Amino acid sequence: MLGGMNAAMGIADAGGGGVGGADGAGGWRRVVESGGGCRAVRRLAAWSAGRGWCTAWRGKAKYYLEQADFHLLLVEGQAQVALRVVGKLIVEVEGCANRDPGEWWPRILLYANARALTIIHREAACRQAMGMMGQQLAGHTSPQGLDAALRRDPALVQYVADGMAGSPLLRPVVLAAWRRCIAADAACVGLAAAVFPGVFRGTQAWRPGWEAALQLEPTTIAQLPLDRQAELEDPVLAWSYAIEMEPLLYVGCPAGWREQAVVRAARIAGWVVCLKRNPTAYQRCPRNLKSLPEMVQAHREGWVLRLRNFPQDYVHCSRVLQRNPEIRAAWRQGWLGRLSLALVGVAWRKQGIAAQPDPIFWKGRTAFVSVIC
């Protein structure tokens, strides 16, 4: 999957501090195919660029997103780990250039355990990493030593032995490490509650991490349980932001909030953007929205932009659109651009100049010639 070319709202999990990173430059990002799918493909390809993964090529990114979700660990804006997830199974774990993730195993295991995901790839390396983490922590018997180790990598806290967690001297250190993990990734609250029953309960334990995630990626609200959504400061506004980015999330919005004017407006705005980027998503658009003037206009504008660069897609237009003068003009403009490039290529060959093989070179000139023709 990720091997080969070195050439990404979907939905994203994000946090802050040592495990996640709420600064927008780090943390886990979950990329899924939804809506028209084009935004997710672009994000996955952008985050994969230069990391030695074939998903840096949009064709491969689209192919794999149709079959699985991608969970990427970003550090200072650069992807370090890619997880390919099907259902509750992590079917592929890759570090940069398809190497073993190495130092990132603690974060991978904490992320997977917090979401009940099962790793079925690189299982030997995974078991070895778990053993090494347990041995590494077992050597720290003083509060100062354990605190230093957990500050370097808070994700190690998941392998603190029960005896250490229950020790009066070490308990405050372990509690502080779990709080850092929860602040980075609110999903960790379940793991912390299993270690310290009765401590990590209530709004104060999970809310900071989730609110940080919602500011970074509004679509994350779809992963938050309904009872906790109601405890957010303004859940209706949070849903409106999410639906504007991913209009298909509207069906998951609770019925009481779904009928709010701000949510309905966000749904329309989200579909307008989606149709302009990918006019073929019109088939997924709800029937009660298709006849709205803004939807009809966005659908038409999307096809105009598509046909100027890809005139061969004209066959996928509906017959009604094919008779539209604006659509036909864009189709002719697109083919004129292609013809102009072909003539340029013939002229080059006659002069003994080799044609430029770089596809990005030709794509840019296709758009340019299409505009001036």
BELMO-V127641 format. One record per backbone hydrogen bond with DSSP energy under -0.5 kcal/mol. NH is the residue of the N-H (numbers start at 1). CO is the residue of the C=O. If there is no record, write none. Layout:
nh/co
NH/CO
NH/CO
This chain:
nh/co
5/3
16/21
19/16
20/16
24/21
26/21
27/74
29/72
31/29
31/70
32/30
33/65
34/32
37/34
41/37
42/38
43/8
43/39
44/8
44/40
45/41
46/42
47/43
48/44
49/45
51/48
53/48
54/2
56/53
57/54
58/56
60/57
61/57
62/58
63/59
64/60
65/61
66/62
67/64
68/64
69/85
70/31
71/83
72/29
72/70
73/81
74/27
74/72
75/78
77/25
78/75
79/47
80/73
81/73
82/94
83/71
84/92
85/69
85/83
86/89
87/85
89/86
90/118
91/84
91/89
92/84
94/82
95/99
96/80
97/51
98/95
99/96
104/101
105/102
108/104
109/105
110/106
111/107
112/108
113/109
114/110
115/111
115/112
116/113
117/112
118/88
120/90
120/118
126/122
127/123
128/124
129/125
130/126
131/127
132/128
133/129
134/130
135/131
136/132
137/133
138/134
139/135
140/137
141/139
146/142
147/143
148/144
149/145
150/146
151/147
152/148
153/149
156/153
157/154
158/155
159/156
160/157
165/161
166/162
167/163
167/164
171/167
172/168
174/170
175/171
176/172
177/173
178/174
179/175
180/176
181/177
182/178
183/179
184/180
185/181
188/185
189/186
190/187
192/188
193/189
194/190
195/191
196/192
199/196
200/196
201/199
205/202
206/202
207/203
210/206
211/207
212/208
213/209
214/210
215/211
216/212
217/213
220/217
221/218
222/219
223/220
224/221
228/225
229/225
230/226
231/228
232/229
235/232
238/234
239/235
240/236
241/237
242/238
243/239
244/240
245/241
246/242
249/246
250/247
251/248
252/249
253/249
253/250
257/254
258/254
259/255
260/257
264/260
265/261
266/262
267/263
268/264
269/265
270/266
271/267
272/268
273/269
274/270
275/271
276/272
277/273
278/274
281/278
282/279
283/280
284/281
285/281
285/282
289/286
290/286
291/287
292/289
295/292
296/292
297/293
298/294
299/295
300/296
301/297
302/298
303/299
304/300
305/301
306/302
307/303
308/304
309/305
309/306
310/306
313/310
314/311
315/312
316/313
317/314
322/318
323/319
323/320
324/321
328/324
329/325
330/326
331/327
332/328
333/329
334/330
335/331
336/332
337/333
338/334
339/335
340/336
341/337
342/338
343/339
344/340
345/341
346/342
347/343
348/344
349/345
350/346
351/347
352/349
353/348
354/352
357/355
362/358
363/359
364/360
365/361
366/362
367/363
368/364
369/365
370/366
371/367
372/368
373/369
